[in-house]
Amino acid sequence: MDAVFQILSTAIQLYSYALIGYILMSWFPGARESSIGQFLARICEPFLEPFRKIIPPLGMIDISPLVAILVLNFASMGLRELYFMLLTI
């Protein structure tokens, strides 16, 4: 059980880092067209798409990735709480 929790927790953390990297790539011209940018787009865009449909951009600023990272953090906290609840049973 501990190994499953560690794997899921690490996967959520790595995905958060991938989202941050993808967001930072938007600041550099042509960075998203690189092979790393295309890879991050393939793994990040499916998760970001629902947030972009719900949250409109504020002028030139898209805040939906920030909300997506918050959702991942809440999921990580929920997973941690569920793990501790299962340990006390």
PyMOL Python script that loads the backbone (N, CA, C, O; Angstrom):
from pymol import cmd

cmd.read_pdbstr("""\
ATOM      1  N   MET A   1       0.823  -1.182   0.000  1.00  0.00           N
ATOM      2  CA  MET A   1       0.000   0.000   0.000  1.00  0.00           C
ATOM      3  C   MET A   1       0.874   1.255   0.000  1.00  0.00           C
ATOM      4  O   MET A   1       0.562   2.249  -0.656  1.00  0.00           O
ATOM      5  N   ASP A   2       1.967   1.185   0.747  1.00  0.00           N
ATOM      6  CA  ASP A   2       2.857   2.333   0.829  1.00  0.00           C
ATOM      7  C   ASP A   2       3.492   2.620  -0.532  1.00  0.00           C
ATOM      8  O   ASP A   2       3.663   3.781  -0.903  1.00  0.00           O
ATOM      9  N   ALA A   3       3.838   1.581  -1.267  1.00  0.00           N
ATOM     10  CA  ALA A   3       4.464   1.776  -2.581  1.00  0.00           C
ATOM     11  C   ALA A   3       3.496   2.430  -3.561  1.00  0.00           C
ATOM     12  O   ALA A   3       3.896   3.292  -4.344  1.00  0.00           O
ATOM     13  N   VAL A   4       2.234   2.032  -3.525  1.00  0.00           N
ATOM     14  CA  VAL A   4       1.228   2.621  -4.417  1.00  0.00           C
ATOM     15  C   VAL A   4       1.053   4.105  -4.099  1.00  0.00           C
ATOM     16  O   VAL A   4       0.977   4.934  -5.006  1.00  0.00           O
ATOM     17  N   PHE A   5       0.989   4.435  -2.809  1.00  0.00           N
ATOM     18  CA  PHE A   5       0.864   5.835  -2.415  1.00  0.00           C
ATOM     19  C   PHE A   5       2.070   6.638  -2.891  1.00  0.00           C
ATOM     20  O   PHE A   5       1.908   7.740  -3.415  1.00  0.00           O
ATOM     21  N   GLN A   6       3.254   6.109  -2.719  1.00  0.00           N
ATOM     22  CA  GLN A   6       4.467   6.810  -3.140  1.00  0.00           C
ATOM     23  C   GLN A   6       4.497   7.020  -4.649  1.00  0.00           C
ATOM     24  O   GLN A   6       4.883   8.090  -5.120  1.00  0.00           O
ATOM     25  N   ILE A   7       4.094   6.009  -5.405  1.00  0.00           N
ATOM     26  CA  ILE A   7       4.087   6.129  -6.866  1.00  0.00           C
ATOM     27  C   ILE A   7       3.083   7.190  -7.320  1.00  0.00           C
ATOM     28  O   ILE A   7       3.402   8.026  -8.166  1.00  0.00           O
ATOM     29  N   LEU A   8       1.873   7.159  -6.760  1.00  0.00           N
ATOM     30  CA  LEU A   8       0.857   8.150  -7.126  1.00  0.00           C
ATOM     31  C   LEU A   8       1.267   9.559  -6.708  1.00  0.00           C
ATOM     32  O   LEU A   8       1.079  10.512  -7.464  1.00  0.00           O
ATOM     33  N   SER A   9       1.817   9.689  -5.524  1.00  0.00           N
ATOM     34  CA  SER A   9       2.254  10.989  -5.043  1.00  0.00           C
ATOM     35  C   SER A   9       3.378  11.552  -5.909  1.00  0.00           C
ATOM     36  O   SER A   9       3.380  12.739  -6.236  1.00  0.00           O
ATOM     37  N   THR A  10       4.324  10.706  -6.275  1.00  0.00           N
ATOM     38  CA  THR A  10       5.430  11.129  -7.141  1.00  0.00           C
ATOM     39  C   THR A  10       4.924  11.484  -8.532  1.00  0.00           C
ATOM     40  O   THR A  10       5.402  12.446  -9.132  1.00  0.00           O
ATOM     41  N   ALA A  11       3.965  10.726  -9.053  1.00  0.00           N
ATOM     42  CA  ALA A  11       3.414  11.013 -10.378  1.00  0.00           C
ATOM     43  C   ALA A  11       2.706  12.364 -10.397  1.00  0.00           C
ATOM     44  O   ALA A  11       2.846  13.122 -11.357  1.00  0.00           O
ATOM     45  N   ILE A  12       1.954  12.670  -9.353  1.00  0.00           N
ATOM     46  CA  ILE A  12       1.275  13.967  -9.276  1.00  0.00           C
ATOM     47  C   ILE A  12       2.302  15.093  -9.202  1.00  0.00           C
ATOM     48  O   ILE A  12       2.138  16.127  -9.849  1.00  0.00           O
ATOM     49  N   GLN A  13       3.354  14.896  -8.422  1.00  0.00           N
ATOM     50  CA  GLN A  13       4.384  15.919  -8.292  1.00  0.00           C
ATOM     51  C   GLN A  13       5.115  16.135  -9.624  1.00  0.00           C
ATOM     52  O   GLN A  13       5.362  17.277 -10.011  1.00  0.00           O
ATOM     53  N   LEU A  14       5.459  15.058 -10.321  1.00  0.00           N
ATOM     54  CA  LEU A  14       6.136  15.179 -11.615  1.00  0.00           C
ATOM     55  C   LEU A  14       5.237  15.851 -12.650  1.00  0.00           C
ATOM     56  O   LEU A  14       5.704  16.642 -13.469  1.00  0.00           O
ATOM     57  N   TYR A  15       3.949  15.531 -12.607  1.00  0.00           N
ATOM     58  CA  TYR A  15       3.017  16.160 -13.544  1.00  0.00           C
ATOM     59  C   TYR A  15       2.890  17.658 -13.255  1.00  0.00           C
ATOM     60  O   TYR A  15       2.765  18.463 -14.179  1.00  0.00           O
ATOM     61  N   SER A  16       2.920  18.028 -11.978  1.00  0.00           N
ATOM     62  CA  SER A  16       2.897  19.453 -11.626  1.00  0.00           C
ATOM     63  C   SER A  16       4.126  20.164 -12.187  1.00  0.00           C
ATOM     64  O   SER A  16       4.025  21.277 -12.703  1.00  0.00           O
ATOM     65  N   TYR A  17       5.278  19.518 -12.084  1.00  0.00           N
ATOM     66  CA  TYR A  17       6.501  20.098 -12.645  1.00  0.00           C
ATOM     67  C   TYR A  17       6.401  20.215 -14.169  1.00  0.00           C
ATOM     68  O   TYR A  17       6.862  21.197 -14.751  1.00  0.00           O
ATOM     69  N   ALA A  18       5.803  19.217 -14.804  1.00  0.00           N
ATOM     70  CA  ALA A  18       5.633  19.276 -16.258  1.00  0.00           C
ATOM     71  C   ALA A  18       4.725  20.447 -16.638  1.00  0.00           C
ATOM     72  O   ALA A  18       4.988  21.146 -17.616  1.00  0.00           O
ATOM     73  N   LEU A  19       3.662  20.657 -15.869  1.00  0.00           N
ATOM     74  CA  LEU A  19       2.774  21.799 -16.132  1.00  0.00           C
ATOM     75  C   LEU A  19       3.507  23.125 -15.962  1.00  0.00           C
ATOM     76  O   LEU A  19       3.333  24.039 -16.768  1.00  0.00           O
ATOM     77  N   ILE A  20       4.320  23.233 -14.926  1.00  0.00           N
ATOM     78  CA  ILE A  20       5.073  24.464 -14.707  1.00  0.00           C
ATOM     79  C   ILE A  20       6.056  24.691 -15.855  1.00  0.00           C
ATOM     80  O   ILE A  20       6.204  25.814 -16.339  1.00  0.00           O
ATOM     81  N   GLY A  21       6.720  23.634 -16.285  1.00  0.00           N
ATOM     82  CA  GLY A  21       7.631  23.757 -17.423  1.00  0.00           C
ATOM     83  C   GLY A  21       6.910  24.175 -18.686  1.00  0.00           C
ATOM     84  O   GLY A  21       7.411  25.000 -19.450  1.00  0.00           O
ATOM     85  N   TYR A  22       5.739  23.609 -18.907  1.00  0.00           N
ATOM     86  CA  TYR A  22       4.949  23.953 -20.087  1.00  0.00           C
ATOM     87  C   TYR A  22       4.503  25.411 -20.038  1.00  0.00           C
ATOM     88  O   TYR A  22       4.509  26.099 -21.059  1.00  0.00           O
ATOM     89  N   ILE A  23       4.122  25.876 -18.870  1.00  0.00           N
ATOM     90  CA  ILE A  23       3.721  27.270 -18.710  1.00  0.00           C
ATOM     91  C   ILE A  23       4.909  28.199 -18.977  1.00  0.00           C
ATOM     92  O   ILE A  23       4.774  29.202 -19.678  1.00  0.00           O
ATOM     93  N   LEU A  24       6.064  27.861 -18.417  1.00  0.00           N
ATOM     94  CA  LEU A  24       7.245  28.707 -18.608  1.00  0.00           C
ATOM     95  C   LEU A  24       7.696  28.740 -20.068  1.00  0.00           C
ATOM     96  O   LEU A  24       8.263  29.735 -20.519  1.00  0.00           O
ATOM     97  N   MET A  25       7.450  27.666 -20.800  1.00  0.00           N
ATOM     98  CA  MET A  25       7.836  27.633 -22.209  1.00  0.00           C
ATOM     99  C   MET A  25       7.054  28.651 -23.035  1.00  0.00           C
ATOM    100  O   MET A  25       7.505  29.062 -24.104  1.00  0.00           O
ATOM    101  N   SER A  26       5.900  29.052 -22.550  1.00  0.00           N
ATOM    102  CA  SER A  26       5.118  30.035 -23.301  1.00  0.00           C
ATOM    103  C   SER A  26       5.770  31.419 -23.267  1.00  0.00           C
ATOM    104  O   SER A  26       5.418  32.283 -24.070  1.00  0.00           O
ATOM    105  N   TRP A  27       6.694  31.636 -22.370  1.00  0.00           N
ATOM    106  CA  TRP A  27       7.370  32.923 -22.271  1.00  0.00           C
ATOM    107  C   TRP A  27       8.486  33.077 -23.295  1.00  0.00           C
ATOM    108  O   TRP A  27       8.935  34.191 -23.562  1.00  0.00           O
ATOM    109  N   PHE A  28       8.936  31.962 -23.870  1.00  0.00           N
ATOM    110  CA  PHE A  28      10.061  31.994 -24.803  1.00  0.00           C
ATOM    111  C   PHE A  28       9.572  31.677 -26.206  1.00  0.00           C
ATOM    112  O   PHE A  28       8.947  30.638 -26.416  1.00  0.00           O
ATOM    113  N   PRO A  29       9.840  32.543 -27.164  1.00  0.00           N
ATOM    114  CA  PRO A  29       9.363  32.309 -28.533  1.00  0.00           C
ATOM    115  C   PRO A  29       9.980  31.038 -29.129  1.00  0.00           C
ATOM    116  O   PRO A  29      11.193  30.832 -29.087  1.00  0.00           O
ATOM    117  N   GLY A  30       9.122  30.215 -29.672  1.00  0.00           N
ATOM    118  CA  GLY A  30       9.571  29.003 -30.341  1.00  0.00           C
ATOM    119  C   GLY A  30       9.875  27.837 -29.420  1.00  0.00           C
ATOM    120  O   GLY A  30      10.216  26.755 -29.898  1.00  0.00           O
ATOM    121  N   ALA A  31       9.761  28.025 -28.124  1.00  0.00           N
ATOM    122  CA  ALA A  31      10.087  26.944 -27.193  1.00  0.00           C
ATOM    123  C   ALA A  31       9.081  25.802 -27.275  1.00  0.00           C
ATOM    124  O   ALA A  31       9.449  24.638 -27.117  1.00  0.00           O
ATOM    125  N   ARG A  32       7.824  26.124 -27.520  1.00  0.00           N
ATOM    126  CA  ARG A  32       6.808  25.066 -27.595  1.00  0.00           C
ATOM    127  C   ARG A  32       6.895  24.271 -28.893  1.00  0.00           C
ATOM    128  O   ARG A  32       6.304  23.197 -29.000  1.00  0.00           O
ATOM    129  N   GLU A  33       7.621  24.783 -29.872  1.00  0.00           N
ATOM    130  CA  GLU A  33       7.788  24.047 -31.127  1.00  0.00           C
ATOM    131  C   GLU A  33       8.957  23.060 -31.050  1.00  0.00           C
ATOM    132  O   GLU A  33       9.139  22.250 -31.959  1.00  0.00           O
ATOM    133  N   SER A  34       9.742  23.122 -29.985  1.00  0.00           N
ATOM    134  CA  SER A  34      10.848  22.179 -29.829  1.00  0.00           C
ATOM    135  C   SER A  34      10.290  20.799 -29.495  1.00  0.00           C
ATOM    136  O   SER A  34       9.097  20.654 -29.226  1.00  0.00           O
ATOM    137  N   SER A  35      11.151  19.795 -29.514  1.00  0.00           N
ATOM    138  CA  SER A  35      10.683  18.432 -29.223  1.00  0.00           C
ATOM    139  C   SER A  35      10.205  18.313 -27.780  1.00  0.00           C
ATOM    140  O   SER A  35       9.237  17.604 -27.506  1.00  0.00           O
ATOM    141  N   ILE A  36      10.869  18.997 -26.864  1.00  0.00           N
ATOM    142  CA  ILE A  36      10.429  18.966 -25.466  1.00  0.00           C
ATOM    143  C   ILE A  36       9.089  19.685 -25.326  1.00  0.00           C
ATOM    144  O   ILE A  36       8.203  19.221 -24.609  1.00  0.00           O
ATOM    145  N   GLY A  37       8.946  20.808 -26.006  1.00  0.00           N
ATOM    146  CA  GLY A  37       7.691  21.547 -25.968  1.00  0.00           C
ATOM    147  C   GLY A  37       6.534  20.752 -26.538  1.00  0.00           C
ATOM    148  O   GLY A  37       5.422  20.802 -26.010  1.00  0.00           O
ATOM    149  N   GLN A  38       6.785  20.021 -27.609  1.00  0.00           N
ATOM    150  CA  GLN A  38       5.727  19.196 -28.201  1.00  0.00           C
ATOM    151  C   GLN A  38       5.357  18.043 -27.284  1.00  0.00           C
ATOM    152  O   GLN A  38       4.185  17.684 -27.176  1.00  0.00           O
ATOM    153  N   PHE A  39       6.358  17.454 -26.616  1.00  0.00           N
ATOM    154  CA  PHE A  39       6.083  16.377 -25.669  1.00  0.00           C
ATOM    155  C   PHE A  39       5.241  16.895 -24.500  1.00  0.00           C
ATOM    156  O   PHE A  39       4.256  16.269 -24.107  1.00  0.00           O
ATOM    157  N   LEU A  40       5.642  18.051 -23.948  1.00  0.00           N
ATOM    158  CA  LEU A  40       4.878  18.623 -22.837  1.00  0.00           C
ATOM    159  C   LEU A  40       3.467  19.011 -23.272  1.00  0.00           C
ATOM    160  O   LEU A  40       2.523  18.888 -22.491  1.00  0.00           O
ATOM    161  N   ALA A  41       3.319  19.474 -24.505  1.00  0.00           N
ATOM    162  CA  ALA A  41       1.987  19.808 -25.011  1.00  0.00           C
ATOM    163  C   ALA A  41       1.107  18.564 -25.086  1.00  0.00           C
ATOM    164  O   ALA A  41      -0.077  18.619 -24.754  1.00  0.00           O
ATOM    165  N   ARG A  42       1.680  17.447 -25.521  1.00  0.00           N
ATOM    166  CA  ARG A  42       0.889  16.205 -25.610  1.00  0.00           C
ATOM    167  C   ARG A  42       0.425  15.718 -24.253  1.00  0.00           C
ATOM    168  O   ARG A  42      -0.663  15.155 -24.137  1.00  0.00           O
ATOM    169  N   ILE A  43       1.248  15.931 -23.204  1.00  0.00           N
ATOM    170  CA  ILE A  43       0.834  15.418 -21.897  1.00  0.00           C
ATOM    171  C   ILE A  43       0.080  16.453 -21.063  1.00  0.00           C
ATOM    172  O   ILE A  43      -0.671  16.079 -20.161  1.00  0.00           O
ATOM    173  N   CYS A  44       0.262  17.737 -21.342  1.00  0.00           N
ATOM    174  CA  CYS A  44      -0.365  18.783 -20.514  1.00  0.00           C
ATOM    175  C   CYS A  44      -1.676  19.303 -21.082  1.00  0.00           C
ATOM    176  O   CYS A  44      -2.596  19.598 -20.319  1.00  0.00           O
ATOM    177  N   GLU A  45      -1.783  19.420 -22.381  1.00  0.00           N
ATOM    178  CA  GLU A  45      -2.984  20.013 -22.983  1.00  0.00           C
ATOM    179  C   GLU A  45      -4.275  19.257 -22.654  1.00  0.00           C
ATOM    180  O   GLU A  45      -5.289  19.904 -22.396  1.00  0.00           O
ATOM    181  N   PRO A  46      -4.287  17.912 -22.652  1.00  0.00           N
ATOM    182  CA  PRO A  46      -5.558  17.238 -22.295  1.00  0.00           C
ATOM    183  C   PRO A  46      -6.041  17.581 -20.886  1.00  0.00           C
ATOM    184  O   PRO A  46      -7.247  17.627 -20.643  1.00  0.00           O
ATOM    185  N   PHE A  47      -5.127  17.818 -19.969  1.00  0.00           N
ATOM    186  CA  PHE A  47      -5.516  18.193 -18.605  1.00  0.00           C
ATOM    187  C   PHE A  47      -5.932  19.662 -18.532  1.00  0.00           C
ATOM    188  O   PHE A  47      -6.847  20.004 -17.783  1.00  0.00           O
ATOM    189  N   LEU A  48      -5.279  20.526 -19.291  1.00  0.00           N
ATOM    190  CA  LEU A  48      -5.567  21.959 -19.243  1.00  0.00           C
ATOM    191  C   LEU A  48      -6.833  22.345 -20.006  1.00  0.00           C
ATOM    192  O   LEU A  48      -7.462  23.355 -19.690  1.00  0.00           O
ATOM    193  N   GLU A  49      -7.206  21.558 -20.997  1.00  0.00           N
ATOM    194  CA  GLU A  49      -8.349  21.899 -21.859  1.00  0.00           C
ATOM    195  C   GLU A  49      -9.641  22.139 -21.093  1.00  0.00           C
ATOM    196  O   GLU A  49     -10.296  23.147 -21.359  1.00  0.00           O
ATOM    197  N   PRO A  50     -10.057  21.282 -20.156  1.00  0.00           N
ATOM    198  CA  PRO A  50     -11.308  21.561 -19.431  1.00  0.00           C
ATOM    199  C   PRO A  50     -11.255  22.861 -18.621  1.00  0.00           C
ATOM    200  O   PRO A  50     -12.258  23.564 -18.504  1.00  0.00           O
ATOM    201  N   PHE A  51     -10.091  23.174 -18.069  1.00  0.00           N
ATOM    202  CA  PHE A  51      -9.957  24.408 -17.300  1.00  0.00           C
ATOM    203  C   PHE A  51     -10.059  25.625 -18.213  1.00  0.00           C
ATOM    204  O   PHE A  51     -10.627  26.648 -17.831  1.00  0.00           O
ATOM    205  N   ARG A  52      -9.511  25.514 -19.412  1.00  0.00           N
ATOM    206  CA  ARG A  52      -9.577  26.632 -20.363  1.00  0.00           C
ATOM    207  C   ARG A  52     -11.002  26.860 -20.862  1.00  0.00           C
ATOM    208  O   ARG A  52     -11.359  27.984 -21.215  1.00  0.00           O
ATOM    209  N   LYS A  53     -11.813  25.816 -20.894  1.00  0.00           N
ATOM    210  CA  LYS A  53     -13.211  25.977 -21.297  1.00  0.00           C
ATOM    211  C   LYS A  53     -14.016  26.696 -20.220  1.00  0.00           C
ATOM    212  O   LYS A  53     -14.961  27.422 -20.527  1.00  0.00           O
ATOM    213  N   ILE A  54     -13.642  26.493 -18.961  1.00  0.00           N
ATOM    214  CA  ILE A  54     -14.388  27.070 -17.846  1.00  0.00           C
ATOM    215  C   ILE A  54     -13.895  28.471 -17.489  1.00  0.00           C
ATOM    216  O   ILE A  54     -14.697  29.368 -17.231  1.00  0.00           O
ATOM    217  N   ILE A  55     -12.575  28.655 -17.476  1.00  0.00           N
ATOM    218  CA  ILE A  55     -11.980  29.907 -17.009  1.00  0.00           C
ATOM    219  C   ILE A  55     -11.499  30.723 -18.203  1.00  0.00           C
ATOM    220  O   ILE A  55     -10.558  30.315 -18.885  1.00  0.00           O
ATOM    221  N   PRO A  56     -12.121  31.862 -18.468  1.00  0.00           N
ATOM    222  CA  PRO A  56     -11.668  32.685 -19.597  1.00  0.00           C
ATOM    223  C   PRO A  56     -10.357  33.400 -19.246  1.00  0.00           C
ATOM    224  O   PRO A  56     -10.092  33.675 -18.076  1.00  0.00           O
ATOM    225  N   PRO A  57      -9.546  33.696 -20.255  1.00  0.00           N
ATOM    226  CA  PRO A  57      -8.308  34.440 -19.977  1.00  0.00           C
ATOM    227  C   PRO A  57      -8.611  35.876 -19.548  1.00  0.00           C
ATOM    228  O   PRO A  57      -9.594  36.480 -19.978  1.00  0.00           O
ATOM    229  N   LEU A  58      -7.756  36.392 -18.706  1.00  0.00           N
ATOM    230  CA  LEU A  58      -7.880  37.775 -18.253  1.00  0.00           C
ATOM    231  C   LEU A  58      -6.961  38.634 -19.119  1.00  0.00           C
ATOM    232  O   LEU A  58      -5.778  38.790 -18.817  1.00  0.00           O
ATOM    233  N   GLY A  59      -7.502  39.176 -20.174  1.00  0.00           N
ATOM    234  CA  GLY A  59      -6.687  39.933 -21.127  1.00  0.00           C
ATOM    235  C   GLY A  59      -5.759  38.990 -21.863  1.00  0.00           C
ATOM    236  O   GLY A  59      -6.213  38.093 -22.575  1.00  0.00           O
ATOM    237  N   MET A  60      -4.472  39.187 -21.696  1.00  0.00           N
ATOM    238  CA  MET A  60      -3.470  38.323 -22.328  1.00  0.00           C
ATOM    239  C   MET A  60      -2.997  37.215 -21.393  1.00  0.00           C
ATOM    240  O   MET A  60      -2.143  36.415 -21.774  1.00  0.00           O
ATOM    241  N   ILE A  61      -3.531  37.156 -20.192  1.00  0.00           N
ATOM    242  CA  ILE A  61      -3.060  36.207 -19.186  1.00  0.00           C
ATOM    243  C   ILE A  61      -4.052  35.063 -19.031  1.00  0.00           C
ATOM    244  O   ILE A  61      -5.234  35.278 -18.761  1.00  0.00           O
ATOM    245  N   ASP A  62      -3.552  33.851 -19.205  1.00  0.00           N
ATOM    246  CA  ASP A  62      -4.362  32.650 -19.034  1.00  0.00           C
ATOM    247  C   ASP A  62      -4.087  32.099 -17.638  1.00  0.00           C
ATOM    248  O   ASP A  62      -2.994  31.598 -17.375  1.00  0.00           O
ATOM    249  N   ILE A  63      -5.067  32.185 -16.744  1.00  0.00           N
ATOM    250  CA  ILE A  63      -4.868  31.712 -15.376  1.00  0.00           C
ATOM    251  C   ILE A  63      -5.315  30.263 -15.179  1.00  0.00           C
ATOM    252  O   ILE A  63      -5.193  29.724 -14.079  1.00  0.00           O
ATOM    253  N   SER A  64      -5.827  29.636 -16.223  1.00  0.00           N
ATOM    254  CA  SER A  64      -6.297  28.260 -16.079  1.00  0.00           C
ATOM    255  C   SER A  64      -5.186  27.286 -15.670  1.00  0.00           C
ATOM    256  O   SER A  64      -5.480  26.353 -14.922  1.00  0.00           O
ATOM    257  N   PRO A  65      -3.924  27.441 -16.111  1.00  0.00           N
ATOM    258  CA  PRO A  65      -2.894  26.529 -15.615  1.00  0.00           C
ATOM    259  C   PRO A  65      -2.659  26.652 -14.110  1.00  0.00           C
ATOM    260  O   PRO A  65      -2.333  25.665 -13.451  1.00  0.00           O
ATOM    261  N   LEU A  66      -2.820  27.839 -13.571  1.00  0.00           N
ATOM    262  CA  LEU A  66      -2.667  27.997 -12.120  1.00  0.00           C
ATOM    263  C   LEU A  66      -3.765  27.242 -11.373  1.00  0.00           C
ATOM    264  O   LEU A  66      -3.514  26.604 -10.350  1.00  0.00           O
ATOM    265  N   VAL A  67      -4.974  27.325 -11.899  1.00  0.00           N
ATOM    266  CA  VAL A  67      -6.084  26.590 -11.284  1.00  0.00           C
ATOM    267  C   VAL A  67      -5.851  25.081 -11.417  1.00  0.00           C
ATOM    268  O   VAL A  67      -6.155  24.319 -10.499  1.00  0.00           O
ATOM    269  N   ALA A  68      -5.314  24.657 -12.556  1.00  0.00           N
ATOM    270  CA  ALA A  68      -5.028  23.239 -12.761  1.00  0.00           C
ATOM    271  C   ALA A  68      -3.983  22.742 -11.766  1.00  0.00           C
ATOM    272  O   ALA A  68      -4.098  21.630 -11.251  1.00  0.00           O
ATOM    273  N   ILE A  69      -2.972  23.552 -11.494  1.00  0.00           N
ATOM    274  CA  ILE A  69      -1.951  23.164 -10.518  1.00  0.00           C
ATOM    275  C   ILE A  69      -2.554  23.113  -9.120  1.00  0.00           C
ATOM    276  O   ILE A  69      -2.215  22.231  -8.330  1.00  0.00           O
ATOM    277  N   LEU A  70      -3.443  24.047  -8.808  1.00  0.00           N
ATOM    278  CA  LEU A  70      -4.134  23.993  -7.509  1.00  0.00           C
ATOM    279  C   LEU A  70      -4.963  22.719  -7.374  1.00  0.00           C
ATOM    280  O   LEU A  70      -4.986  22.096  -6.312  1.00  0.00           O
ATOM    281  N   VAL A  71      -5.640  22.337  -8.446  1.00  0.00           N
ATOM    282  CA  VAL A  71      -6.432  21.103  -8.417  1.00  0.00           C
ATOM    283  C   VAL A  71      -5.522  19.896  -8.176  1.00  0.00           C
ATOM    284  O   VAL A  71      -5.880  18.990  -7.423  1.00  0.00           O
ATOM    285  N   LEU A  72      -4.356  19.881  -8.809  1.00  0.00           N
ATOM    286  CA  LEU A  72      -3.412  18.784  -8.571  1.00  0.00           C
ATOM    287  C   LEU A  72      -2.925  18.765  -7.125  1.00  0.00           C
ATOM    288  O   LEU A  72      -2.761  17.699  -6.532  1.00  0.00           O
ATOM    289  N   ASN A  73      -2.697  19.950  -6.561  1.00  0.00           N
ATOM    290  CA  ASN A  73      -2.285  20.006  -5.152  1.00  0.00           C
ATOM    291  C   ASN A  73      -3.390  19.510  -4.232  1.00  0.00           C
ATOM    292  O   ASN A  73      -3.120  18.801  -3.263  1.00  0.00           O
ATOM    293  N   PHE A  74      -4.631  19.879  -4.529  1.00  0.00           N
ATOM    294  CA  PHE A  74      -5.752  19.363  -3.733  1.00  0.00           C
ATOM    295  C   PHE A  74      -5.884  17.851  -3.880  1.00  0.00           C
ATOM    296  O   PHE A  74      -6.186  17.160  -2.907  1.00  0.00           O
ATOM    297  N   ALA A  75      -5.664  17.337  -5.073  1.00  0.00           N
ATOM    298  CA  ALA A  75      -5.710  15.891  -5.289  1.00  0.00           C
ATOM    299  C   ALA A  75      -4.611  15.199  -4.488  1.00  0.00           C
ATOM    300  O   ALA A  75      -4.834  14.133  -3.916  1.00  0.00           O
ATOM    301  N   SER A  76      -3.446  15.795  -4.447  1.00  0.00           N
ATOM    302  CA  SER A  76      -2.346  15.233  -3.675  1.00  0.00           C
ATOM    303  C   SER A  76      -2.667  15.222  -2.176  1.00  0.00           C
ATOM    304  O   SER A  76      -2.383  14.246  -1.481  1.00  0.00           O
ATOM    305  N   MET A  77      -3.259  16.315  -1.686  1.00  0.00           N
ATOM    306  CA  MET A  77      -3.647  16.361  -0.270  1.00  0.00           C
ATOM    307  C   MET A  77      -4.747  15.343   0.030  1.00  0.00           C
ATOM    308  O   MET A  77      -4.730  14.698   1.078  1.00  0.00           O
ATOM    309  N   GLY A  78      -5.692  15.201  -0.884  1.00  0.00           N
ATOM    310  CA  GLY A  78      -6.752  14.212  -0.700  1.00  0.00           C
ATOM    311  C   GLY A  78      -6.212  12.799  -0.702  1.00  0.00           C
ATOM    312  O   GLY A  78      -6.655  11.959   0.082  1.00  0.00           O
ATOM    313  N   LEU A  79      -5.260  12.531  -1.575  1.00  0.00           N
ATOM    314  CA  LEU A  79      -4.635  11.212  -1.614  1.00  0.00           C
ATOM    315  C   LEU A  79      -3.902  10.928  -0.309  1.00  0.00           C
ATOM    316  O   LEU A  79      -3.954   9.813   0.211  1.00  0.00           O
ATOM    317  N   ARG A  80      -3.223  11.936   0.213  1.00  0.00           N
ATOM    318  CA  ARG A  80      -2.502  11.783   1.478  1.00  0.00           C
ATOM    319  C   ARG A  80      -3.475  11.495   2.624  1.00  0.00           C
ATOM    320  O   ARG A  80      -3.224  10.621   3.453  1.00  0.00           O
ATOM    321  N   GLU A  81      -4.576  12.228   2.665  1.00  0.00           N
ATOM    322  CA  GLU A  81      -5.569  12.004   3.720  1.00  0.00           C
ATOM    323  C   GLU A  81      -6.196  10.618   3.606  1.00  0.00           C
ATOM    324  O   GLU A  81      -6.397   9.939   4.613  1.00  0.00           O
ATOM    325  N   LEU A  82      -6.502  10.201   2.386  1.00  0.00           N
ATOM    326  CA  LEU A  82      -7.060   8.868   2.175  1.00  0.00           C
ATOM    327  C   LEU A  82      -6.090   7.787   2.624  1.00  0.00           C
ATOM    328  O   LEU A  82      -6.491   6.788   3.220  1.00  0.00           O
ATOM    329  N   TYR A  83      -4.831   7.990   2.339  1.00  0.00           N
ATOM    330  CA  TYR A  83      -3.799   7.035   2.748  1.00  0.00           C
ATOM    331  C   TYR A  83      -3.741   6.926   4.262  1.00  0.00           C
ATOM    332  O   TYR A  83      -3.684   5.823   4.805  1.00  0.00           O
ATOM    333  N   PHE A  84      -3.756   8.075   4.955  1.00  0.00           N
ATOM    334  CA  PHE A  84      -3.698   8.045   6.417  1.00  0.00           C
ATOM    335  C   PHE A  84      -4.965   7.453   7.017  1.00  0.00           C
ATOM    336  O   PHE A  84      -4.912   6.792   8.055  1.00  0.00           O
ATOM    337  N   MET A  85      -6.102   7.685   6.370  1.00  0.00           N
ATOM    338  CA  MET A  85      -7.349   7.068   6.845  1.00  0.00           C
ATOM    339  C   MET A  85      -7.295   5.557   6.704  1.00  0.00           C
ATOM    340  O   MET A  85      -7.765   4.830   7.579  1.00  0.00           O
ATOM    341  N   LEU A  86      -6.722   5.083   5.605  1.00  0.00           N
ATOM    342  CA  LEU A  86      -6.616   3.639   5.398  1.00  0.00           C
ATOM    343  C   LEU A  86      -5.615   3.008   6.364  1.00  0.00           C
ATOM    344  O   LEU A  86      -5.756   1.838   6.718  1.00  0.00           O
ATOM    345  N   LEU A  87      -4.619   3.758   6.788  1.00  0.00           N
ATOM    346  CA  LEU A  87      -3.661   3.240   7.744  1.00  0.00           C
ATOM    347  C   LEU A  87      -4.270   3.050   9.135  1.00  0.00           C
ATOM    348  O   LEU A  87      -3.856   2.166   9.885  1.00  0.00           O
ATOM    349  N   THR A  88      -5.250   3.882   9.470  1.00  0.00           N
ATOM    350  CA  THR A  88      -5.843   3.801  10.825  1.00  0.00           C
ATOM    351  C   THR A  88      -6.934   2.738  10.923  1.00  0.00           C
ATOM    352  O   THR A  88      -7.432   2.459  12.014  1.00  0.00           O
ATOM    353  N   ILE A  89      -7.304   2.151   9.805  1.00  0.00           N
ATOM    354  CA  ILE A  89      -8.369   1.123   9.834  1.00  0.00           C
ATOM    355  C   ILE A  89      -7.811  -0.164  10.391  1.00  0.00           C
ATOM    356  O   ILE A  89      -8.535  -1.154  10.502  1.00  0.00           O
TER     357      ILE A  89
END
""", "prot")
cmd.dss("prot")
cmd.show_as("cartoon", "prot")
cmd.util.cbc("prot")
cmd.orient("prot")
